[in-house]
């Protein structure tokens, strides 16, 4: 399989290769390294992605539509067997139930009830098939994204080597690297829910 160029992989996030540093990361054997987005020493490798739409969130941290069978009836609410995007057990659509929520209008502010509904719709859209959410809900979802103004922290490396028995603890939504090598007994712990690893390949001892 041909390797996707680095610039193409970064382009997904709107990042230019010349705008960031991509050093190697070495986690020595039997040691622990912790990566936090508020660590000033990591500022040159950290980018805070600011989504302008729900599709940005889907593209950056969501499960692609290709992981699902297209629902025979669009705009249905899926009940998912969930797994992190880094897992080999991708979510599957197990049941489909009609969504009864009315179309939410675009507001400058949303009520607590609307906020809950929009959060549920966002989860279905980002981690399920986009066809399970009515296109008529997208204007409100996109406005809601601008209102809550979230950011998605990503940390960027070239190659990562996790030594034998070592642990890399990651408090970022996205861990980006060229290649990752994990020696025997080594591990990577992603501490943020629905976190994601983007790399060209992972090699184990």
KESEKOL-874425 format. One record per residue: residue in three letters; x, y, z of N, C-alpha, C in turn. Coordinates in steps of 0.001 Angstrom, whole numbers, padded with zeros to 6 digits, always signed. Example, Ala and Ser with C-alpha at 12.3 -4.5 7.8 and 13.67 -1.06 7.14 Angstrom:
ala+013190-005690+007800+012300-004500+007800+013200-003300+007800
ser+012850-002250+007080+013670-001060+007140+012900+000030+007870
//
This chain:
unk+000849-001189+000000+000000+000000+000000+000886+001242+000000
unk+000676+002192-000934+001514+003388-000975+001339+004237+000272
unk+002456+004823+000715+002417+005652+001916+001842+007021+001589
unk+000952+007505+002461+000376+008835+002288+001422+009868+002694
unk+001720+010852+001830+002738+011856+002173+002387+012607+003453
unk+003437+013028+004168+003249+013753+005421+002393+014989+005210
unk+002677+015752+004148+001933+016984+003897+000452+016706+003717
unk+000115+015589+003078-001286+015224+002863-001954+014887+004182
unk-001243+014179+005048-001805+013816+006355-002022+015044+007221
unk-001098+016000+007158-001254+017221+007940-002325+018133+007369
unk-002519+018064+006066-003507+018923+005408-004911+018679+005946
unk-005178+017459+006397-006482+017139+006985-006802+018086+008130
unk-005765+018489+008866-005945+019366+010022-005690+020840+009695
unk-005422+021144+008423-005121+022516+008045-003765+022977+008542
unk-002814+022033+008694-001484+022331+009219-000457+022220+008102
unk+000404+023220+007988+001504+023180+007029+002721+022533+007686
unk+003431+021624+006981+004626+021006+007580+005671+022020+008020
unk+005748+023164+007345+006742+024176+007697+006364+024956+008950
unk+005127+024798+009402+004647+025574+010550+004866+024865+011882
unk+005303+023611+011840+005441+022847+013082+006779+022126+013109
unk+007233+021795+014320+008408+020958+014507+007963+019512+014652
unk+008711+018607+014054+008398+017189+014162+009643+016430+014643
unk+010005+016566+015919+011152+015822+016448+010767+014378+016741
unk+011763+013560+016968+011523+012195+017418+011244+012208+018920
unk+010535+011185+019375+010264+011021+020811+010765+009656+021244
unk+011634+009648+022250+012175+008419+022815+011685+008276+024252
unk+010989+007165+024534+010569+006848+025901+011467+005707+026370
unk+012427+005995+027266+013395+004970+027666+012732+003760+028320
unk+013399+002633+028230+012898+001387+028813+012590+001561+030295
unk+011446+001003+030699+010991+001004+032095+010708+002410+032640
unk+010611+003406+031767+010321+004774+032185+008918+005172+031722
unk+008432+006284+032277+007134+006826+031886+007310+008261+031399
unk+006707+008562+030258+006689+009924+029735+005239+010364+029616
unk+004944+011569+030131+003576+012099+030106+003528+013308+029193
unk+002584+013310+028266+002388+014425+027340+001085+015125+027688
unk+001183+016414+028054+000005+017212+028400-000037+018452+027513
unk-001236+018816+027099-001379+019944+026185-001049+021283+026843
unk-001022+021346+028194-000691+022591+028885+000783+022661+029282
unk+001589+021725+028797+003019+021706+029096+003726+022677+028142
unk+004302+023740+028691+004947+024761+027857+006105+024191+027038
unk+006738+023139+027530+007872+022554+026803+007421+021886+025501
unk+006127+021610+025389+005604+020950+024186+004870+021925+023265
unk+004992+023205+023543+004188+024185+022807+004490+024201+021308
unk+005732+023912+020916+006089+023979+019497+005611+022756+018728
unk+005183+021722+019444+004627+020539+018781+003123+020428+018979
unk+002557+021371+019723+001134+021325+020039+000359+022308+019171
unk-000748+021840+018629-001667+022695+017883-003063+022488+018464
unk-003743+023581+018724-005128+023506+019184-006042+023704+017982
unk-006602+022617+017511-007489+022670+016345-008837+023247+016765
unk-009324+024215+016007-010615+024835+016296-011578+024501+015156
unk-012534+023611+015398-013461+023216+014323-014428+024345+013994
unk-014670+024503+012709-015652+025481+012251-016995+024831+011931
unk-017010+023510+011921-018238+022783+011595-018181+021406+012226
unk-019313+020738+012254-019362+019366+012769-018584+018422+011859
unk-018463+018786+010573-017685+017952+009650-016193+018016+009972
unk-015718+019156+010475-014328+019217+010920-014092+018230+012058
unk-015002+018193+013020-014865+017269+014145-014878+015828+013642
unk-015790+015523+012737-015888+014182+012143-014572+013806+011467
unk-014025+014729+010686-012808+014445+009923-011600+014263+010836
unk-011550+015019+011939-010364+014990+012797-010372+013853+013797
unk-011501+013577+014435-011505+012573+015510-012628+011551+015377
unk-013420+011623+014322-014566+010742+014204-014253+009418+013520
unk-015286+008597+013418-015203+007321+012714-015706+007547+011290
unk-014931+007179+010268-015359+007438+008888-016597+006639+008513
unk-017392+007195+007606-018599+006504+007149-018287+005129+006566
unk-017091+004976+006013-016722+003701+005392-016680+002551+006388
unk-016658+002878+007698-016644+001830+008723-018023+001224+008945
unk-019050+001807+008328-020422+001380+008561-021089+000938+007269
unk-022103+000120+007433-023020-000164+006340-024026+000971+006274
unk-024218+001542+005094-025144+002666+004955-026533+002245+005391
unk-027149+002972+006325-028505+002616+006764-029475+002624+005589
unk-030363+001657+005575-031352+001592+004497-032336+002747+004589
unk-032546+003252+005812-033398+004413+006007-032549+005533+006608
unk-032366+006647+005906-031547+007725+006454-032234+008421+007621
unk-031442+009177+008356-031912+009994+009468-032501+009143+010592
unk-031897+007982+010834-032290+007159+011971-031199+007224+013019
unk-031606+007081+014260-030656+007142+015368-030033+005759+015585
unk-028697+005612+015444-028090+004301+015657-027840+004040+017136
unk-027951+002792+017513-027469+002363+018829-026159+001649+018549
unk-025042+002163+019102-023728+001702+018711-023091+000817+019771
unk-022340-000176+019302-021382-000832+020180-020109-000030+020029
unk-019761+000771+021028-018729+001775+020838-017340+001212+021096
unk-016370+001829+020433-014966+001550+020655-014195+002783+020239
unk-013018+002999+020838-012218+004153+020452-011793+003991+018999
unk-011618+005111+018274-011174+005019+016891-009860+004290+016719
unk-009003+004234+017780-007723+003556+017649-007892+002040+017782
unk-009075+001571+018144-009296+000148+018322-009540-000525+016983
unk-009198-001796+016895-009497-002543+015672-010965-002927+015607
unk-011665-002838+016743-013092-003156+016771-013891-001889+016532
unk-014108-001582+015269-014816-000360+014934-016283-000484+015293
unk-016938+000649+015593-018359+000602+015918-019166+000024+014764
unk-020208-000672+015106-021104-001206+014083-022523-000796+014415
unk-023341-000637+013388-024737-000311+013598-025479-001601+013957
unk-026016-001638+015166-026686-002853+015603-028200-002711+015582
unk-028707-001526+015890-030145-001291+015862-030398+000105+015323
unk-031521+000300+014707-031893+001613+014214-033264+001971+014753
unk-033353+003143+015357-034614+003603+015909-034900+005000+015378
unk-036144+005308+015044-036435+006639+014502-036093+007741+015488
unk-035526+008835+014971-035268+010019+015768-036514+010891+015740
unk-037037+011210+016907-038288+011951+016984-038070+013427+017307
unk-036801+013845+017564-036558+015226+017916-036946+016151+016770
unk-037584+017278+017058-037890+018249+016002-036607+018893+015498
unk-036669+019475+014313-035521+020184+013766-035237+021401+014637
unk-034003+021533+015082-033630+022618+015977-033264+023845+015145
unk-033855+024993+015445-033514+026209+014697-032138+026732+015094
unk-031599+027608+014267-030316+028239+014562-030541+029377+015546
unk-029808+029332+016689-029899+030365+017712-028504+030882+018037
unk-028444+032034+018652-027184+032531+019195-026847+031818+020501
unk-027893+031373+021224-027711+030594+022441-028739+029473+022449
unk-028386+028364+023104-029283+027212+023139-029684+026895+024576
unk-030908+026418+024718-031398+026037+026038-030679+024764+026492
unk-030692+024467+027792-030073+023219+028264-030636+021986+027558
unk-031949+021964+027297-032550+020815+026620-032042+020709+025189
unk-031943+021850+024501-031418+021836+023131-029949+021433+023115
unk-029217+021879+024127-027806+021521+024222-027630+020010+024330
unk-028458+019369+025147-028388+017910+025290-028710+017230+023961
unk-029752+017701+023283-030134+017109+022001-029010+017275+020977
unk-028417+018462+020921-027351+018711+019957-026110+017876+020269
unk-025809+017694+021539-024670+016843+021903-024916+015401+021449
unk-026126+014904+021634-026445+013544+021204-026374+013413+019687
unk-026882+014423+018980-026800+014409+017523-025346+014460+017061
unk-024543+015268+017741-023131+015371+017376-022410+014037+017558
unk-022688+013342+018661-022079+012029+018894-022469+011054+017791
unk-023744+011043+017414-024203+010148+016345-023534+010486+015021
unk-023382+011775+014750-022806+012219+013477-021309+011931+013415
unk-020607+012211+014504-019150+012084+014509-018708+010631+014626
unk-019371+009857+015492-018925+008485+015747-019812+007434+015094
unk-020839+007876+014369-021673+006979+013593-021660+007390+012132
unk-022557+006830+011352-022696+007218+009950-023432+008554+009887
unk-022937+009466+009063-023540+010794+008998-024985+010749+008520
unk-025363+009691+007808-026737+009586+007326-027734+009360+008447
unk-027243+009051+009656-028156+008850+010780-028649+010171+011374
unk-028107+011275+010902-028542+012602+011357-029086+013365+010163
unk-030266+013907+010307-030888+014654+009219-030032+015853+008826
unk-029897+016069+007526-029162+017242+007040-029798+018533+007523
unk-031083+018481+007836-031778+019670+008322-031282+020097+009700
unk-030601+019195+010428-030058+019530+011747-028665+020165+011657
unk-028028+020106+010500-026640+020553+010392-026462+022059+010637
unk-027353+022938+010144-027155+024360+010463-027095+024627+011967
unk-027988+023998+012721-027976+024188+014172-026735+023554+014790
unk-026331+022386+014309-025129+021740+014830-023898+022609+014583
unk-023799+023180+013387-022641+024007+013067-022640+025298+013897
unk-023818+025875+014104-023905+027058+014941-023540+026722+016381
unk-024025+025586+016858-023726+025138+018223-022221+024956+018415
unk-021535+024414+017393-020083+024267+017459-019420+025627+017652
unk-019907+026639+016932-019319+027975+017067-019639+028589+018427
unk-020789+028243+018997-021183+028791+020299-020342+028198+021431
unk-020169+026884+021421-019417+026259+022519-017911+026417+022321
unk-017491+026750+021084-016087+027056+020777-015118+026020+021348
unk-015254+024760+020960-014330+023750+021472-012989+023813+020748
unk-011983+023224+021335-010737+023023+020593-010285+021577+020799
unk-009538+021076+019832-009088+019691+019847-007558+019707+019842
unk-006910+019334+020952-005448+019389+021000-004811+018215+020258
unk-003825+018536+019429-003066+017524+018700-001588+017757+018975
unk-000836+016689+019181+000611+016799+019348+001277+016044+018206
unk+002344+016641+017679+002951+016151+016447+004395+015714+016679
unk+004699+014492+016224+006058+013946+016319+006455+013362+014972
unk+007757+013111+014831+008228+012349+013681+008083+010867+014040
unk+009148+010241+014512+009060+008848+014953+008978+008787+016477
unk+008212+007823+016979+008084+007592+018417+008598+006192+018727
unk+009469+006088+019717+009956+004784+020173+009644+004638+021658
unk+008827+003638+021994+008493+003325+023370+009307+002092+023755
unk+010251+002261+024673+011147+001182+025035+010468+000057+025798
unk+011208-001006+026019+010681-002188+026705+010174-001815+028097
unk+008932-002176+028383+008354-001916+029692+008047-000455+029964
unk+008177+000399+028970+007938+001835+029160+006481+002182+028875
unk+006061+003370+029357+004686+003825+029161+004689+005264+028656
unk+003974+005491+027586+003738+006840+027076+002296+007204+027406
unk+002118+008220+028260+000797+008652+028692+000451+009935+027938
unk-000687+009933+027246-001018+011032+026336-002332+011689+026751
unk-002257+012982+027082-003447+013773+027391-003735+014720+026221
unk-003862+014174+025054-004223+014893+023836-005344+014126+023147
unk-006137+014831+022359-007168+014143+021575-006569+013392+020405
unk-005448+013920+019844-004821+013297+018683-003321+013202+018920
unk-002787+012010+018755-001341+011773+018760-000937+011510+017314
unk-000141+012416+016753+000260+012335+015346+001740+011970+015281
unk+002072+011004+014421+003469+010594+014281+003690+009993+012900
unk+004978+009835+012566+005338+009113+011343+005197+007621+011645
unk+006227+007027+012238+006125+005631+012664+006258+005537+014182
unk+005562+004561+014752+005635+004293+016189+006163+002882+016385
unk+007191+002754+017205+007748+001440+017545+007561+001218+019042
unk+006971+000083+019396+006720-000252+020801+007424-001572+021106
unk+008409-001510+021986+009141-002718+022362+008322-003554+023344
unk+008812-004766+023619+008086-005720+024461+007731-005102+025814
unk+006448-005187+026168+005987-004664+027455+005720-003176+027455
unk+006039-002488+026373+005764-001058+026289+004298-000810+025953
unk+003813+000397+026252+002413+000698+025964+002198+002198+025833
unk+001130+002529+025121+000685+003910+024999-000698+004003+025627
unk-000853+004935+026557-002143+005142+027215-002722+006473+026758
unk-003862+006420+026043-004562+007627+025613-005590+007966+026679
unk-005425+009092+027360-006208+009398+028543-007470+010212+028261
unk-007605+010749+027059-008798+011523+026723-009789+010625+026010
unk-011039+010684+026423-012076+009862+025805-012168+010148+024309
unk-012358+009111+023514-012460+009217+022051-011191+009814+021445
unk-010035+009463+021999-008784+009939+021457-008381+009101+020235
unk-007362+009600+019516-007078+009051+018192-005590+009094+017936
unk-005044+008026+017333-003656+007994+016914-003608+008026+015395
unk-002863+008995+014848-002676+009118+013404-001202+008892+013117
unk-000875+007744+012521+000514+007454+012189+000565+006645+010904
unk+001761+006606+010297+001932+005850+009059+002042+004356+009338
unk+002382+003997+010579+002473+002587+010926+002933+002414+012354
unk+002557+001280+012948+002985+000916+014299+003707-000431+014230
unk+004896-000471+014802+005663-001700+014820+005882-002138+016255
unk+005738-003422+016507+005948-003965+017842+007100-004941+017845
unk+007719-005104+019003+008833-006044+019125+008327-007472+019055
//
